[in-house]
Amino acid sequence: MTREVKKPEVRKNEILDAARKFFFQKGYDQTTIQDIIDELSIAKGTFYYYFTSKIDLLDQLVDRTTSEISASIKPILNMDMNAIEKFNKVFQVATAVSLQNIDVFLVPLGVMYKDENTIIRVKMYRRMVEKSTPLLSSIIEQGIKEGVFNNPYHSDAAELLMQIVANLDETICRLILHEDKTLEQLAKIMVQKTKLYLDAMERILGAPKDSLRVYILDDYEEMAKMFYKKLRDKEDV
């Protein structure tokens, strides 16, 4: 039977979409490369043309989603807002997009926090920092000019802030995965930790106290509960 020839980007996205479906239906560990090959009726060589391994496939699936997040926040730079409004908007939009793609981030939770995948996890966080730092740097530079931020090192400050955000994400993920607490207790801890990190971010920027609302705490508790519930539901399947 003659195989359909498709443009490389189309074929690659088809493989990523198929992987996403199987990862959520069967779980990452239970999904095989052969599952994806059979689903799309492609040759094994076609798969390995685009991906070196299953972990590379997962890595690129997450990369595609983080790229979508970056694309969604870039227009904010040109909005008619002051720096604090832009800063908060960036994180709120990124959080909204992440929630819309919450299942994409559930797959790496069980995989990336295994000790043997530490290197992969670090690489993924570094990529997130690299993509977001230039955007934040531009906003911080605007804030310095407006007098609402008091940190002359806008590029370094942006990188440090993204590292803090990545650390907060990892802290919350580890809580979800390993803490033996009720959902309400866990959500409360998450909110407390988020307040701590927000305070640290304000101090780094020299921003007015309680001016940063990168996470809306009233909504964050519900978000944390949803994230927790989805993960636990997957474990019970």
N, C-alpha and C positions, 0 to 999 in steps of 0.2 A: 504494500500500500504506500502511495506517495505521501510523504509528510508535507504539511503546509509550511511554507517558508514565510517567516514573519520578521519584521524589523527587530534588531537586537534589543532595543529598549522595551518594545512590546513584549517580546518573549521573556526578558528578564523580569518584568513586572508580573507576568503571568505566573512565573515560578514563585515569586515572592507572595503573591496572593494565595496560591495553592498551599504554600508552607504555612501561611497565617491560618488558613482554614484547618489544616491538620493539627497544627500546634494547639489550637483551641479545642478541637474535637477530641483528640487522642492524647494530648500532652506532648511536650517536647521530647522526652525520653522515649516515648512509645512510637513517635513518628520516625519513619525511615526515609532515606533518600529515594528508595524504590517506590514508596507510596506516592511521592510527588511525581516521579517519572511516569508511573502508571496512570495517574490522574490526568496528566497532560499529553500522554502518548508521545513522549519525546525520547530521544536516545540518551543513554547515560552520559555520552560525551557532550551532549548539549548542556546538561546540567553542569558538568565540570568546566565547561567553557566560561560560565558566569560565576561559579562558586567553587571554592577549593574544598569545602567541607560543610557539614551541617551547622557547625558553630559559626562559620563564615556567613552562611545563609541567615542565621538569627541576627548576627551582627549587622548585616546589610538591611534586614527588615527593620530593625530599630533605627538604623541610620536614615532610612527613607522617612520614617515618622518624625525624627528630630529635624530633618530638613524641611518637612511640612510645617513644623512649629516655627522654625526660623523664618520661613517665607511669610507666615501669618503675622509675625511681629515687625517685619521690616517696614511696612507702610506707616507704622506708628511714628517713626522718626520724622516724617514730613507732616504730621498733624499739628494743628494750631493749639499746642498745649505747652504749659511750662514743664520744666525738667522733672519735677516730682510727679506730676500727672502722667508724663510719658513713662517714667520709671515704673510706677505702679501698674500702668496699663500693659506694659510689656509682660510682666509676670502674670497678671490676671488673664490675659489672652492665652499665654502659654499654658496656664493651668487648665483653661477651658478646652483647648485643643487636646491636651493630655487626657482629660476626662472623656472626650469623644472617642479617643483611641485607647481607652483604659486596658482593653484586652491585649493590645500590643505589649504593654509594659508588664502584664501579669506573667507572660512567658519567661522573660529574663529573670523575674524574681526568684523562681525556683531553681534556675540554672546558674545565674551569675553569682549568687551568693554561696555557692559551693567553693570550698577552699581551692580546688583545682582550677577554678575559673577566675581567680583573682586578677591575673594579667589581662584577660579579656575585659573584665569589669573596669579596670583602671583605664584601659584604652578607650572604652566607651565614654567614661566621664571626661577624659581629656578632650575627646572630640566635641562633646557638648560645650565644654569651656571654650574651645577654639572657635566654635561657630557663634557663640553668644557674646564673647568679650568685645569685639569691635562695635556691636550695636550698643551695648551698655556704655562703652567708652565715649561714644558720641553724645549720649544723653548726659553723662556725668560732666563732660566738657561744657555742655549748655548750662547745666546747673551751677557750675563754677562761675560762669559769666553772669548768671542771674543772681548770684550771691546766696543761693539756697543750699549749696554744697560747699564744704570747706576742706577740700582735699585736692591739692594741685596735681597729683599724679593720677590723672583720669584713666590711663591705660592699665596701670598696675592695680588701681583700685577696682576696676571692672573685672580683671582677672581674679583678684582675691574674692570679690563678691560671688562670682560664679563658682569658685571653689567652695565657698561657704554654702551656697545653694545645693551643690552636688553632695556636700557632706550632710546637709539636712535631709536630702532625699534618701541617702544611704541609711541614715539613722532611723528614719521612719520605716523604710523597707525592712530593716532588721527587727524593729519592734513588731511589725506585722507578722513576720515569719517566726519569731522566736519567743515573744513574750506570752506567758500563760496568764492572760488577764481577760476580763470581760470586755466586750466591745466598747461599753461606755467608759471603762477605766482607760482603755487603750487610746480612745479618742481624746480624753482629757490630757493624757501625757503628750500626745502629738501637738495639741494646741499650746501647752506650756512650753514645749521645746521650740515651737515656731515663734512664740513671743520672744524667747531668748535670742534666737537667731536674728529676728527683726531688730532687736535692740543693738546687737553687734553690728549689723549692716548700717544702721543710722550713725553709730559712732565712727565707723570707718569713713563714711561719706561726710561726716560733720553736718548731717541733716538735722532739722528740728525734731525734737522728740515726738513720737507717735505720728510722724508725717508719712512714713512708709506703710503702705497697705498692699504690699505685693501679694499677700495672702489675706483674703477677707475672712477673719477668724470666725465670724458668725456662720459662714458657709463652710468653713474648713472642717468643722466637726462632722457635718453631714458628708462631706467629701471623704473624710477619713473612714467613716462608717461604711460607706459604699465600697471603698477600696478593700477594706477588711473583709466585708461580706462576700465580695466577688472572689477573693482569694480563697476564703474558707469553703465556699460553695464548690470551687474547682477541686479542693482537696477531698471533698466528700463524694465526688463523682466516682 
